[in-house]
Amino acid sequence: MIEQMCGNLNTYIDKCDNNSVGTSGGNKQYLKEEMCRNVVSILNEFDNITAKELNEMKDEVISIKGSVASSIHKCTSLHNDLSQFHEIVQKIGDHKELCLIASIKCKHIIQQALTLLGKSGKVFNVQSNTKHNVSIPSDSYSCLITGMCVLTDGQVLVADYSNKRFKLLNQQYQVVSHCGVTVYVSDMCQITPSEVAVAVDDNDSKTHNVQFITVTQSQLTLGRKLELQHGCTGIACHQGELFICSGTALFKYTLYGKQLCRLYEDRSFIINTGKNHGEFILITFVLCLVKLFYFKSIQ
Protein backbone atom coordinates (compact mmCIF):
# COMPACT_ATOMS: atom_id res chain seq x y z
CA MET A 1 0.00 0.00 0.00
CA ILE A 2 2.79 2.47 0.95
CA GLU A 3 4.79 1.59 -2.19
CA GLN A 4 1.70 2.17 -4.32
CA MET A 5 1.13 5.61 -2.76
CA CYS A 6 4.78 6.55 -3.29
CA GLY A 7 4.48 5.46 -6.92
CA ASN A 8 1.34 7.55 -7.43
CA LEU A 9 3.04 10.55 -5.84
CA ASN A 10 6.12 10.26 -8.07
CA THR A 11 3.94 9.88 -11.16
CA TYR A 12 2.00 13.02 -10.27
CA ILE A 13 5.21 14.98 -9.63
CA ASP A 14 6.58 13.93 -13.03
CA LYS A 15 3.30 14.96 -14.64
CA CYS A 16 3.46 18.35 -12.95
CA ASP A 17 7.06 18.82 -14.11
CA ASN A 18 6.12 18.04 -17.71
CA ASN A 19 3.11 20.35 -17.64
CA SER A 20 5.12 23.18 -16.10
CA VAL A 21 7.42 23.55 -19.10
CA GLY A 22 6.71 26.82 -20.83
CA THR A 23 3.95 27.89 -18.46
CA SER A 24 3.52 31.29 -16.89
CA GLY A 25 4.22 32.14 -13.24
CA GLY A 26 0.51 31.92 -12.36
CA ASN A 27 0.21 28.46 -13.79
CA LYS A 28 3.28 27.33 -11.86
CA GLN A 29 1.73 28.57 -8.64
CA TYR A 30 -1.49 26.76 -9.45
CA LEU A 31 0.39 23.53 -10.15
CA LYS A 32 2.27 23.83 -6.86
CA GLU A 33 -0.96 24.27 -4.94
CA GLU A 34 -2.58 21.38 -6.78
CA MET A 35 0.40 19.16 -6.01
CA CYS A 36 0.25 20.12 -2.33
CA ARG A 37 -3.45 19.26 -2.20
CA ASN A 38 -2.77 15.85 -3.74
CA VAL A 39 0.11 15.16 -1.36
CA VAL A 40 -2.08 16.06 1.63
CA SER A 41 -4.84 13.83 0.29
CA ILE A 42 -2.44 10.89 -0.07
CA LEU A 43 -1.04 11.44 3.43
CA ASN A 44 -4.54 11.59 4.92
CA GLU A 45 -5.43 8.35 3.18
CA PHE A 46 -2.27 6.76 4.55
CA ASP A 47 -3.07 8.00 8.08
CA ASN A 48 -6.57 6.54 7.89
CA ILE A 49 -5.29 3.15 6.75
CA THR A 50 -2.54 3.12 9.40
CA ALA A 51 -4.97 4.06 12.17
CA LYS A 52 -7.36 1.32 11.08
CA GLU A 53 -4.60 -1.31 11.07
CA LEU A 54 -3.33 -0.17 14.47
CA ASN A 55 -6.83 -0.37 15.94
CA GLU A 56 -7.24 -3.88 14.55
CA MET A 57 -3.89 -4.90 16.05
CA LYS A 58 -4.84 -3.32 19.37
CA ASP A 59 -8.15 -5.21 19.45
CA GLU A 60 -6.34 -8.47 18.67
CA VAL A 61 -3.79 -7.90 21.45
CA ILE A 62 -6.57 -7.09 23.94
CA SER A 63 -8.39 -10.27 22.94
CA ILE A 64 -5.25 -12.40 23.35
CA LYS A 65 -4.44 -10.75 26.68
CA GLY A 66 -7.96 -11.47 27.94
CA SER A 67 -7.71 -15.09 26.83
CA VAL A 68 -4.35 -15.53 28.57
CA ALA A 69 -5.66 -13.91 31.77
CA SER A 70 -8.68 -16.21 31.71
CA SER A 71 -6.47 -19.28 31.27
CA ILE A 72 -4.20 -18.18 34.11
CA HIS A 73 -7.22 -17.69 36.37
CA LYS A 74 -8.55 -21.16 35.50
CA CYS A 75 -5.14 -22.77 36.07
CA THR A 76 -4.70 -21.03 39.41
CA SER A 77 -8.19 -22.02 40.57
CA LEU A 78 -7.71 -25.65 39.52
CA HIS A 79 -4.26 -25.76 41.11
CA ASN A 80 -5.74 -24.61 44.42
CA ASP A 81 -8.52 -27.20 44.19
CA LEU A 82 -6.06 -29.97 43.39
CA SER A 83 -3.79 -28.91 46.26
CA GLN A 84 -6.73 -29.13 48.67
CA PHE A 85 -7.61 -32.56 47.26
CA HIS A 86 -4.04 -33.71 47.79
CA GLU A 87 -4.06 -32.50 51.40
CA ILE A 88 -7.33 -34.35 52.02
CA VAL A 89 -5.93 -37.58 50.55
CA GLN A 90 -2.82 -37.30 52.72
CA LYS A 91 -4.94 -36.85 55.85
CA ILE A 92 -7.17 -39.79 54.93
CA GLY A 93 -4.19 -42.09 54.53
CA ASP A 94 -5.02 -45.75 53.80
CA HIS A 95 -8.75 -45.44 54.52
CA LYS A 96 -10.00 -46.76 51.15
CA GLU A 97 -13.65 -45.85 51.65
CA LEU A 98 -12.90 -42.21 52.42
CA CYS A 99 -10.38 -42.08 49.56
CA LEU A 100 -13.05 -43.32 47.18
CA ILE A 101 -15.55 -40.70 48.37
CA ALA A 102 -12.97 -37.92 48.04
CA SER A 103 -11.94 -39.06 44.56
CA ILE A 104 -15.56 -39.18 43.37
CA LYS A 105 -16.19 -35.65 44.64
CA CYS A 106 -13.02 -34.35 42.98
CA LYS A 107 -13.42 -36.30 39.75
CA HIS A 108 -14.88 -33.30 37.91
CA ILE A 109 -11.98 -31.10 39.06
CA ILE A 110 -9.46 -33.62 37.75
CA GLN A 111 -11.34 -33.80 34.45
CA GLN A 112 -11.39 -30.01 34.15
CA ALA A 113 -7.64 -29.89 34.72
CA LEU A 114 -6.97 -32.59 32.12
CA THR A 115 -9.26 -30.84 29.63
CA LEU A 116 -7.56 -27.49 30.21
CA LEU A 117 -4.10 -28.95 29.72
CA GLY A 118 -5.08 -30.90 26.63
CA LYS A 119 -2.39 -32.68 24.66
CA SER A 120 1.09 -31.20 24.84
CA GLY A 121 1.62 -31.92 21.14
CA LYS A 122 -0.90 -29.20 20.27
CA VAL A 123 0.85 -26.53 22.33
CA PHE A 124 4.27 -26.44 20.69
CA ASN A 125 5.26 -27.31 17.14
CA VAL A 126 8.98 -27.65 16.37
CA GLN A 127 9.84 -25.46 13.40
CA SER A 128 13.51 -26.44 13.11
CA ASN A 129 16.21 -28.39 14.89
CA THR A 130 19.93 -27.68 14.78
CA LYS A 131 22.82 -29.16 16.73
CA HIS A 132 25.66 -27.10 18.20
CA ASN A 133 28.84 -28.34 19.84
CA VAL A 134 29.39 -26.50 23.14
CA SER A 135 32.36 -28.54 24.33
CA ILE A 136 35.69 -26.85 25.08
CA PRO A 137 39.24 -28.32 25.09
CA SER A 138 39.41 -28.45 28.89
CA ASP A 139 36.26 -30.60 29.20
CA SER A 140 36.92 -34.04 30.65
CA TYR A 141 33.62 -35.60 29.63
CA SER A 142 30.91 -35.30 27.02
CA CYS A 143 28.63 -32.34 27.68
CA LEU A 144 25.39 -32.98 29.53
CA ILE A 145 23.22 -29.85 29.47
CA THR A 146 20.83 -29.89 32.43
CA GLY A 147 19.72 -26.26 32.45
CA MET A 148 19.80 -23.10 30.37
CA CYS A 149 18.39 -19.59 30.19
CA VAL A 150 18.32 -16.97 27.45
CA LEU A 151 19.62 -13.56 28.51
CA THR A 152 18.11 -10.28 27.34
CA ASP A 153 20.91 -9.69 24.81
CA GLY A 154 20.27 -13.04 23.12
CA GLN A 155 23.18 -14.88 24.71
CA VAL A 156 22.51 -18.27 26.28
CA LEU A 157 23.87 -19.54 29.59
CA VAL A 158 23.96 -23.33 29.91
CA ALA A 159 24.73 -25.72 32.76
CA ASP A 160 27.13 -28.52 31.83
CA TYR A 161 26.49 -31.17 34.49
CA SER A 162 29.21 -33.64 33.46
CA ASN A 163 32.03 -31.09 33.45
CA LYS A 164 30.73 -29.00 36.39
CA ARG A 165 30.78 -25.81 34.34
CA PHE A 166 28.68 -22.83 33.36
CA LYS A 167 29.09 -21.89 29.70
CA LEU A 168 28.04 -18.66 28.02
CA LEU A 169 27.10 -18.92 24.35
CA ASN A 170 26.80 -16.04 21.90
CA GLN A 171 23.94 -15.71 19.43
CA GLN A 172 25.73 -18.16 17.11
CA TYR A 173 25.86 -20.66 20.02
CA GLN A 174 29.63 -20.49 20.34
CA VAL A 175 31.23 -20.64 23.80
CA VAL A 176 32.53 -17.16 24.62
CA SER A 177 33.06 -17.62 28.37
CA HIS A 178 32.96 -20.40 30.93
CA CYS A 179 33.36 -20.91 34.65
CA GLY A 180 33.92 -24.11 36.61
CA VAL A 181 32.84 -25.19 40.09
CA THR A 182 33.63 -28.21 42.26
CA VAL A 183 30.12 -29.69 42.33
CA TYR A 184 27.51 -30.72 39.76
CA VAL A 185 25.42 -28.03 38.08
CA SER A 186 21.78 -29.13 38.01
CA ASP A 187 19.60 -26.23 36.89
CA MET A 188 19.42 -22.45 36.58
CA CYS A 189 17.01 -19.52 36.34
CA GLN A 190 17.32 -15.82 35.56
CA ILE A 191 16.97 -13.35 38.46
CA THR A 192 17.75 -10.03 36.75
CA PRO A 193 18.87 -9.17 33.20
CA SER A 194 22.48 -9.77 34.28
CA GLU A 195 22.18 -12.22 37.20
CA VAL A 196 21.41 -15.95 37.18
CA ALA A 197 20.80 -18.34 40.08
CA VAL A 198 22.22 -21.83 39.61
CA ALA A 199 21.35 -25.01 41.51
CA VAL A 200 24.55 -26.91 42.37
CA ASP A 201 24.32 -30.24 44.15
CA ASP A 202 26.59 -33.12 45.19
CA ASN A 203 25.38 -35.78 47.60
CA ASP A 204 28.86 -37.28 48.05
CA SER A 205 30.29 -34.05 49.45
CA LYS A 206 26.92 -33.06 50.97
CA THR A 207 27.03 -29.79 49.06
CA HIS A 208 23.66 -28.23 48.26
CA ASN A 209 23.97 -24.60 47.17
CA VAL A 210 22.44 -21.86 45.08
CA GLN A 211 25.28 -20.12 43.25
CA PHE A 212 24.62 -16.66 41.83
CA ILE A 213 26.42 -15.68 38.62
CA THR A 214 26.75 -12.22 37.09
CA VAL A 215 27.10 -11.79 33.33
CA THR A 216 28.89 -8.58 32.33
CA GLN A 217 30.19 -7.89 28.81
CA SER A 218 30.17 -11.60 27.95
CA GLN A 219 32.14 -12.51 31.06
CA LEU A 220 30.97 -14.74 33.94
CA THR A 221 31.64 -13.81 37.55
CA LEU A 222 30.79 -15.99 40.56
CA GLY A 223 28.80 -14.06 43.14
CA ARG A 224 27.22 -14.87 46.48
CA LYS A 225 26.17 -18.35 47.46
CA LEU A 226 23.28 -19.76 49.48
CA GLU A 227 24.00 -22.94 51.45
CA LEU A 228 20.98 -25.22 51.89
CA GLN A 229 20.25 -28.05 54.31
CA HIS A 230 18.63 -30.20 51.62
CA GLY A 231 19.22 -31.19 48.02
CA CYS A 232 19.16 -28.56 45.27
CA THR A 233 18.30 -30.19 41.95
CA GLY A 234 15.87 -27.70 40.42
CA ILE A 235 15.30 -23.96 40.69
CA ALA A 236 12.88 -21.30 39.38
CA CYS A 237 12.24 -17.64 40.24
CA HIS A 238 8.89 -15.87 40.47
CA GLN A 239 8.14 -12.37 41.81
CA GLY A 240 11.42 -12.14 43.68
CA GLU A 241 11.18 -15.55 45.34
CA LEU A 242 13.07 -18.78 44.66
CA PHE A 243 11.35 -22.14 44.23
CA ILE A 244 13.88 -24.89 44.93
CA CYS A 245 13.44 -28.62 44.50
CA SER A 246 15.36 -31.04 46.70
CA GLY A 247 14.47 -34.10 44.66
CA THR A 248 11.62 -35.09 46.97
CA ALA A 249 10.23 -31.71 48.06
CA LEU A 250 9.53 -28.23 46.74
CA PHE A 251 10.56 -25.24 48.91
CA LYS A 252 10.03 -21.49 48.66
CA TYR A 253 12.93 -19.18 49.60
CA THR A 254 13.73 -15.49 49.55
CA LEU A 255 16.57 -14.35 47.31
CA TYR A 256 18.70 -14.03 50.44
CA GLY A 257 18.34 -17.62 51.56
CA LYS A 258 15.50 -17.51 54.07
CA GLN A 259 13.23 -20.55 53.79
CA LEU A 260 9.62 -19.39 53.68
CA CYS A 261 7.81 -22.70 53.48
CA ARG A 262 7.75 -26.23 52.15
CA LEU A 263 5.15 -26.32 49.40
CA TYR A 264 5.10 -30.02 48.75
CA GLU A 265 6.91 -33.27 49.62
CA ASP A 266 6.68 -36.84 48.42
CA ARG A 267 9.49 -39.25 49.28
CA SER A 268 8.15 -42.04 47.10
CA PHE A 269 9.91 -40.74 44.01
CA ILE A 270 12.11 -37.91 42.79
CA ILE A 271 10.44 -34.73 41.56
CA ASN A 272 11.62 -31.58 39.92
CA THR A 273 10.33 -28.05 39.46
CA GLY A 274 8.94 -26.76 36.23
CA LYS A 275 9.81 -23.31 34.94
CA ASN A 276 8.45 -19.85 35.45
CA HIS A 277 6.15 -18.96 32.55
CA GLY A 278 5.41 -15.35 33.46
CA GLU A 279 2.54 -15.71 35.93
CA PHE A 280 3.09 -18.91 37.91
CA ILE A 281 5.46 -21.77 38.65
CA LEU A 282 4.49 -24.83 36.65
CA ILE A 283 4.92 -28.00 38.70
CA THR A 284 4.80 -30.76 36.13
CA PHE A 285 4.22 -33.63 38.51
CA VAL A 286 1.04 -32.35 40.20
CA LEU A 287 -1.47 -33.92 37.82
CA CYS A 288 0.43 -37.20 37.81
CA LEU A 289 0.16 -37.30 41.59
CA VAL A 290 -3.55 -36.54 41.51
CA LYS A 291 -4.14 -39.34 39.01
CA LEU A 292 -2.02 -41.65 41.16
CA PHE A 293 -4.09 -40.84 44.26
CA TYR A 294 -7.29 -41.36 42.28
CA PHE A 295 -6.31 -44.79 40.99
CA LYS A 296 -5.05 -45.83 44.43
CA SER A 297 -8.40 -44.88 45.95
CA ILE A 298 -10.41 -47.09 43.61
CA GLN A 299 -8.17 -50.13 43.88
HULIN-V649748 format. One record per helix or strand of 2 or more residues. SS is the DSSP state (@ for helix, = for strand). FROM is the first residue (numbers start at 0). TO is the last residue. If there is no record, write none. Layout:
[[SS;FROM;TO] [SS;FROM;TO]]
This chain:
[[@;1;18] [@;24;91] [@;95;104] [@;106;116] [@;119;121] [=;144;149] [=;155;159] [=;164;168] [=;174;179] [=;183;191] [=;194;201] [=;206;215] [=;218;226] [=;233;237] [=;240;244] [=;248;253] [=;258;264] [@;285;297]]
